[in-house]
Amino acid sequence: MKTTKSVLILAVIILLAACTSTKKKEQTISLSGAFALYPLVIKWSEEYQKENPEVRFNISAGGAGKGMADALSGTVDLGMFSREIAQAEIDKGVWWVAVTKDAVIPTVNAANPVVEILKTRGVTRAEFQGLYIEAKYTNWNRLPGINIDQPINVFTRSDACGAADTWAAYLGGKQENLQGVGVFGDPGLADAVVKDDKGIGFNNTIYLYDIKTGNKNTGIEVIPIDVNENGKLDAEENFYDTFEQVLAAIAEGKYPSPPARELYLVAKGKPTKQATLGFLKWVMTNGQKHVHEAGYVPLTQSRLDEQVAKLDK
């Protein structure tokens, strides 16, 4: 009789543990992917938990490619994604919503002697192609108007990522067409440029500027884009001094798109887990008030309405 009671008690304990584990899983939202979106998703998770303390988050950055792969395989609830959705991904059943906007910006070491010239001259799209894809400019003195003998060391991303793909798209190519030494992640690429006085690269805006001060991070500078290609940086093209100016330029369309682009949360089909759906609806509504303070560009209300409609279908 004692044995029977012990077995029953053990069975009840196991059942309760299983139920608790299932409940925890249903209240945990897992995300992986783009470094571009990672800081904002961290901010969102912190704010969301203040209103919904029962919800837990597992969030990891690893590049947009990982975010898409993890989402499509069901490894995570949501992938953080930072480039246009490809037809091949649509064919695999990806579902997505746009959540914010930012941009990829070309960078150079702040101690490079050509920095002051670049600030007045800018660099055209064709010249960027020569730097990052064709590799025909290996010294700054190869560009018109720059008479400084300074070799160029190009850095790119080694991980499959939206930043590299978006920057390459602006230059008429794909990530695999970008030349240079591959470095993992947004922080890694910024660090590589900072440590090499001949270095150039590219970064998502959030990794180029300090959110608190609004200034560029120590050791790194912007390579301004000569959008109208007239050989100089006009007043309407000169918006890189502070983070606030850059965000305004992206929002107003002064900064070209690409390399400005929307950022997405993706999944394998429309999410069905209530915790995930609740979080997504909050992101599109109350969560939007945290977008600008986190260093991103809010979507227009009409664009947000389109995304909310996708959740309600």
Residue pairs with C-beta under 8 A, 6 or more apart in sequence:
24 56
26 273
26 274
26 275
27 54
27 55
27 56
27 275
28 55
28 56
28 57
28 58
28 275
29 45
29 55
29 56
29 57
29 58
29 77
29 78
29 273
29 275
29 276
29 279
30 57
30 58
30 59
30 75
30 76
30 77
30 78
31 41
31 57
31 58
31 59
31 60
31 67
31 76
31 77
31 78
31 79
31 80
31 265
32 59
32 60
32 61
32 62
32 66
32 67
32 70
32 75
32 76
32 79
32 80
33 61
33 62
33 63
33 64
33 66
33 67
33 68
33 70
33 71
33 79
33 80
33 81
33 82
33 266
34 61
34 63
34 64
34 67
34 80
34 81
34 82
34 161
34 162
34 263
35 61
35 63
35 82
35 161
35 163
35 185
35 186
35 187
35 204
35 207
36 64
36 80
36 82
36 102
36 162
36 163
36 186
36 204
36 206
36 263
37 80
37 81
37 82
37 99
37 100
37 263
37 265
38 59
38 61
38 80
39 206
39 294
39 295
40 99
40 100
40 206
40 263
40 290
40 291
40 294
40 295
40 296
41 59
41 80
42 59
43 290
43 294
44 279
44 282
44 283
44 287
44 290
45 57
45 59
47 287
47 290
48 55
48 279
48 282
48 287
49 55
49 56
49 57
51 282
51 286
52 278
55 275
55 278
55 279
58 76
61 80
61 185
62 159
63 157
63 159
63 160
63 161
63 162
63 185
64 79
64 80
64 81
64 82
64 83
64 160
64 161
64 162
64 163
64 165
65 159
65 160
65 161
66 79
66 159
66 160
67 76
67 79
67 80
67 81
67 266
68 79
68 81
68 89
68 94
68 266
69 75
69 79
70 76
70 79
71 78
71 79
71 81
71 94
71 266
71 267
71 268
72 79
72 89
72 92
72 93
72 94
72 268
73 268
74 268
77 267
77 271
77 273
77 276
78 265
78 266
78 267
78 271
78 276
78 280
79 265
79 266
79 267
80 263
80 264
80 265
81 96
81 162
81 263
81 264
81 265
81 266
82 161
82 162
82 163
82 166
82 204
82 261
82 263
82 264
83 162
83 165
83 166
83 169
83 261
84 169
84 261
85 94
85 96
85 264
85 266
89 266
93 268
93 269
94 266
94 267
94 268
95 266
95 267
95 268
95 269
95 270
95 271
95 310
96 264
96 265
96 266
96 267
97 264
97 265
97 280
97 284
97 307
97 310
97 311
98 262
98 263
98 264
98 299
98 303
98 307
99 262
99 263
99 264
99 265
99 283
99 284
99 299
99 307
100 262
100 263
100 291
100 296
100 297
100 298
100 299
101 250
101 251
101 260
101 261
101 262
101 263
101 296
101 297
101 298
101 299
102 204
102 205
102 206
102 250
102 260
102 261
102 263
102 295
102 296
102 297
103 204
103 205
103 246
103 250
103 255
103 257
103 259
103 260
103 261
104 163
104 166
104 167
104 170
104 202
104 203
104 204
104 205
104 258
104 259
104 260
104 261
105 202
105 203
105 204
105 205
105 208
105 222
105 240
105 246
105 259
106 123
106 128
106 167
106 200
106 201
106 202
106 222
106 223
106 225
107 190
107 193
107 200
107 201
107 202
107 203
107 208
107 220
107 221
107 222
107 223
108 114
108 115
108 118
108 193
108 199
108 200
108 220
108 221
108 222
108 223
109 193
109 194
109 196
109 197
109 198
109 199
109 200
109 219
109 220
109 221
110 194
110 216
110 218
110 219
110 220
110 221
111 197
111 219
112 150
112 197
112 198
112 221
113 148
113 150
114 140
114 146
114 148
114 150
115 221
117 145
117 146
117 148
118 221
118 223
118 224
119 224
119 233
119 238
120 232
120 233
121 145
121 146
121 226
121 231
121 232
121 233
122 224
122 225
122 226
122 227
122 232
122 233
122 237
123 131
123 143
123 223
123 224
123 225
123 226
124 225
124 226
124 229
125 170
125 171
125 225
125 229
126 229
127 137
127 143
128 170
128 171
128 223
128 225
129 171
129 172
130 136
130 137
131 137
131 152
131 154
131 200
132 154
132 156
132 167
132 168
132 171
132 178
132 179
132 180
132 202
133 168
133 171
133 172
133 173
133 177
133 178
133 179
134 179
135 154
135 179
136 142
137 143
137 152
138 151
138 152
139 149
139 150
139 151
139 152
140 146
140 148
140 149
140 150
140 152
141 147
141 148
141 149
141 150
144 231
145 231
150 198
151 198
152 198
152 200
153 180
153 181
153 196
153 198
153 199
153 200
154 179
154 180
154 181
154 199
154 200
154 201
155 180
155 181
155 182
155 183
155 189
155 192
155 193
155 196
155 199
155 200
155 201
156 164
156 175
156 178
156 179
156 180
156 181
156 182
156 183
156 189
156 201
156 202
157 163
157 164
157 175
157 178
157 182
157 183
157 184
157 185
157 189
158 182
158 183
158 184
159 184
159 185
160 175
161 175
161 186
162 261
162 263
163 186
163 202
163 203
163 204
164 175
164 178
164 202
165 174
165 175
166 258
166 259
166 261
167 178
167 202
167 258
167 259
168 174
168 175
168 177
168 178
169 258
169 259
170 256
170 258
170 259
171 177
180 201
181 192
183 189
183 191
183 192
183 201
186 203
186 204
186 206
186 207
187 207
189 201
189 202
189 203
189 207
190 201
190 203
190 207
190 208
190 217
190 220
192 199
192 201
193 199
193 200
193 201
193 219
193 220
194 217
194 218
194 219
194 220
195 219
200 223
202 259
203 220
205 243
205 246
205 247
205 250
205 295
205 296
206 294
206 295
206 296
207 217
208 216
208 217
208 220
208 222
209 215
209 216
209 217
209 242
209 243
209 246
209 295
210 216
210 217
210 243
211 243
211 294
211 295
214 242
214 243
214 244
215 242
215 243
216 222
216 240
222 240
224 233
224 237
224 238
224 240
225 237
225 255
225 256
226 232
226 233
226 237
227 237
227 254
227 256
228 234
228 237
236 254
237 254
239 245
239 246
239 248
239 249
239 254
239 255
240 246
243 295
246 255
247 292
247 295
247 296
247 297
248 254
249 255
250 260
250 297
251 297
251 298
262 299
263 296
265 280
265 283
267 276
270 310
270 311
270 313
271 277
271 280
277 311
280 311
281 308
281 311
284 304
284 307
284 308
284 311
285 308
288 298
288 299
288 304
291 297
291 298
292 298
299 307
